[in-house]
Amino acid sequence: MLKLDQTDLRILQSLQADGRRPYTEIAKQYGISEGKVRFRINRMMESGVFEFVIHANPSKIGLHVQAIIGIVTKVGYRDKVAMELSNCKEVRFVGAFAGKYEIMIQAYFSSNERLIEFTDLYLSKVEGIEATDVFLELKDYKDSFSYIDLADEQL
């Protein structure tokens, strides 16, 4: 596992604030060479520390319904169900959990009708699912993919 230092974290913070920021600006801000910035970014990307992605606002692209769905599976079916759900285009996140639900998913839909179709026509037919609970997001207070400040505190 790649060990990150303060310079790596500062570079990540800069990219998180603006992923299009030129390496020359990052280098100047932290008093290091552009080559060192480029090397560190490439090393972190090759090690899987981060990747460049576009984070679209779901409601701006017509996905107005976000659901968190808790799934209870039959004993021994968790992985099979999770793998099947991972292939659904509507599903953004699939995770195994301890507690009432073996699996939690986050999914986006254009309408409540599409969510109903997903639960009634798709989830009801997935082998190994015993029960589901659907939680609709009413208001988004925080939607962040920034973990850098937390990691910085722990170094």
Stockholm file with secondary structure:
# STOCKHOLM 1.0

chainA/1-155         MLKLDQTDLRILQSLQADGRRPYTEIAKQYGISEGKVRFRINRMMESGVFEFVIHANPSKIGLHVQAIIGIVTKVGYRDKVAMELSNCKEVRFVGAFAGKYEIMIQAYFSSNERLIEFTDLYLSKVEGIEATDVFLELKDYKDSFSYIDLADEQL
#=GR chainA/1-155 SS CCCCCHHHHHHHHHHHHCTTCCHHHHHHHHTCCHHHHHHHHHHHHHTTSCCCCCCCCGGGGTCCEEEEEEEEECTTCHHHHHHHHHTCTTEEEEEECSSSCSEEEEEEESSHHHHHHIIIIIGGGSTTEEEEEEEECCCCSCCCCCCHHHHHHHC
#=GC SS_cons         CCCCCHHHHHHHHHHHHCTTCCHHHHHHHHTCCHHHHHHHHHHHHHTTSCCCCCCCCGGGGTCCEEEEEEEEECTTCHHHHHHHHHTCTTEEEEEECSSSCSEEEEEEESSHHHHHHIIIIIGGGSTTEEEEEEEECCCCSCCCCCCHHHHHHHC
//
